[in-house]
Amino acid sequence: PPLKWLDPRRSVEHFGHAMRHQLNLMVEHENLATFRRNFQGHGNIRFPEPFLSSSDVIIESFEESIPISVAILHGTTEDKRALAKSGIRMFLKMVFHDNLIHGDLHPGNLLVSRDSPDQLVVLDVGMTTTLQDHQKEMLYPLIRSFIKHEYEEVCWRLLRDAPCNDCANPAQFVREMSDVVREVASTRIMLGQLDVSGLIVRFLSTLQRHKVQLESGFVSTIVSVLVLEGVGRSLDPELDILKEAAPFLITQVATNSGQ
């Protein structure tokens, strides 16, 4: 019975769909081409260029780059500030403008160009997320609250928007989930050593323990938000994420008002 709150059938279906896409390198080719179009003119963001692909093989450009963990340790303050802004803006654009979100954004898939130390190189785009309208209605306010560091509000929203929950102690759920969110948000990710799988386990176990169910596929996007803020603050502890997000949030509010 406790597995009910992890929605195992839908989770396995979602995982299977994602894995089939990741194993089909023609999907990776298509996603690379789309991301390159979406970020054309954004000089601080680069995706490898795909040349040829089959379901089993892809040929793409080799990007001379270093791990972002090295840039965190050895980059100049100016370059690290530029990288932090670029990473946050990239994710916000994916979510609020393009509705095509990299589904596996962690430090191992974020590199820094050797030629341009203020340029992010983004890898491994086989897994992506596209939000349905009802998911946008849930996720956008969630991200707004997270950007404003309203972590308790983030967790209350998770509880209110859950498609199914039987939480006996909502206040305790909010306290425990807030601890998870706050810990990642306040941690400087050095050497890319954030335990993303451990974070997901803690996130899911808290949901399961309090009998709160999220939509399958939703967790990866939420975890990406947490990880990217941690990376951003490692590069620039003074990063004003709310300021970077303001143009996207204003546009989204205006779009909703016009509907």
N, C-alpha and C positions, 0 to 999 in steps of 0.2 A: 503493500500500500504506500509506503513513503515515496516510492519511485514515481507515483502519480504526479507529484508536484514538480518533477523534472520533465514531465510530458515526454516519456521515452520514445513513444511511437513517432511523434512529430520530430523529435530531436534526431532520431536515427534516420528518418527520411531526409531531414535537412542536411545532416552530415553526409549521407550517401550521395545526395545531389551535389553537394560541394566537392566531395572527393572525385566524383565522376568528372566534374568540370576541371578540377586540378590535374587529373591524370590525362585529360585530353588537351594536348599542347596547342591544338588549333584554337581553343578557347583562350589560352594565354596570349596567343598571337593577336586575336581579335581585341582582347582587353588592353594590351599594350598599345595597339593602334588607336583605340578610343581614348585612352588616357593621354596619349601624345597629342591628339587633336584638342582634347579638353584643356590641356595646359600649354598649348601653343601660344607663344608670346609671354609666358611666365618663365623668365630666364633663370630663376633660381630653383626651378624644379625640372628634373630630367628623368625620363623613363627610357630604357634601352629601346633601340629601334628593331622591330622584328623584320626579318627578310623572307624566310621560308619556314613552313611548318607542315607537319603531318600530325596525326593523333599521338605519335610516340616521340617525335623529334621537333625541336625548334632551333632555328638559327637566328641569332640576334646580335646586336652590336655588343662588343666588350667595353665595359665602362671602367676606365682607370680611376679607381676610387679607394678610399680607406673607410674602415668601420666608423660609425658615428661616435662610438665610445672613445676612439683615438682623438677625434676632433674635440670631444668634451674635455679631455685631459690636456691637449697640446695646442688647440686652436687659439687664435687671437680673440680678444673680447669682442671686437667688431664683427669678425666672421661668425662667432657663436651666436651673437645677437641676431644676425641676419638669418642664420639657419633656424633658430627658434621661431622667428616670425614666419619664415617660409613654410615650416612644417605645420604650424597651427593654421595658417591661411589655406594651405593645401587641403587639410582635412575639412575645414569649414566649407570650402568650395565644393568638395566632393559631396558633402551632406546637404547643404542648403541650395546649391546652384545646379550641380550636375546630376544629383541623385544616382551616382555610381561611386560606391565607397569601397576602397581597398579593404578586403576582408581579413587581412593578416598583417596588420601594421604593428610591428614590434621592432626593437632596435636592430635586430639582425637583418631586417629588410630595408633599413635606412642607411645609406652610405653617403660619403661626401666626396665630391669630385676632386681629384688631384690637381686638375688644371684650374678649377675655380673653387677655392675653399669656402665660398659662401653658397655653393650650389648643392642641393640635395639630389641624390640618385636613389630612385625607388625601384625595388625589385619585387619579384614573385607576385604577380598580379592574377594568378589563376583563380583565386577565390575573391569574389566581389559580392557586395550586397546592394540591392535596389529596394528602396522603401515603398510600401504601399501607402495610400493616403491615410489610412487609420494608424499606421505605424509612425508616419510623420507627425500626426497630431499628438502622439505619445512622446516621441523622441525629441522634438524640437524644444518643448518647454523643459524637458529633462536636461538638455544640453545648456539651455539658458541658465537654469538654476545652478548647474555644476560650474559654469564659467564664473558665476557670481559668488562662488564658494558657499552656496547655500546647501550644504551637504545633507542636512536633515530634510530639507524640502525635496531634494533629489530622491531620498528614500521613501518619503511619504508618497511621492508621485509614483514610484515603483509599485507601492502597495495599492494605491487607488486605481491605477491603470491595469493591474494584473487581470488577465482574462478569467482567472480562477484563483481564489484564495480562501483559506479557512484559518486565518491567523488568529490565535487566541490572545496574543499580547502584542498589539501593533507597536506600542511604545518601545518594547524590548527589541522587536525586529528593527525599528528605525535606529536604535542605539547601536546594535551590532553591525548592521549594514553601513551605518555612518562611519564606524571605526574602520571598516575595510576601505571605503572610499577615501576617507581622510588620510589614512596611512599611505596610500599610493600617491595621492595628490601632494603630500608634504615630503615625499621621499625623493632625493636626488638620485637619479639612476646612473650610477657610475659603472663604467666598463660594460654596459649593456647587460648587467646581471639581474635585472628584474625577473623574478620567477613568474612569467605570465601564466603558465599552467597552474601554478599554485594559487595565483590570484583567482583564476576561473573556478578552481575547486572551492576556495573559500566563499566565493560569490554564490555558487550553486548550492553548497552545503547550507549556507544561511537561508537561502530560499526554501530548500527542502525542509530544514528543521522547523521553520515557521509556517510551512504549508502555503507558500506563495508561488504561483506559477507565472513565468514570463513566456512570451511567445518564443518559439525556437528561432534561432538566428539573431535574436535581439541582443543576447549577451555579448557576442563578439564585437558589435558596434559600441556597446557601453564600455567594454574593456579597452577598445582602441582609444576612446576618449581619455580614460584614465592613464593609459600608457603614454599617449602623446603629450599630455600635460606634464607628466613626470620627465619625459625627455626634454620638453621645452624649458622647464625650470632648471634642469641640469645644465643646459646650454646658457640660459640667461635667467638667473634667480629673480630679476626684476621685471620679467616679462609680464606685460599687462594684457592678459588674454581677453578681458572684457573689451578693451579698446580695439584689439584686432578683430573681435567678433562683431563689433557694433554695426559695420556696414551690412553684413550678412543678416543680422537679426532685424535691422530696420527694413531691409528689402523683403524679408519673409513676412514681417508684420504688415507691410504695405500690400503685399500680394494677397494675404489672407483678408485684409480689409476690403480689397477690390472684388473678392469673390461673392 
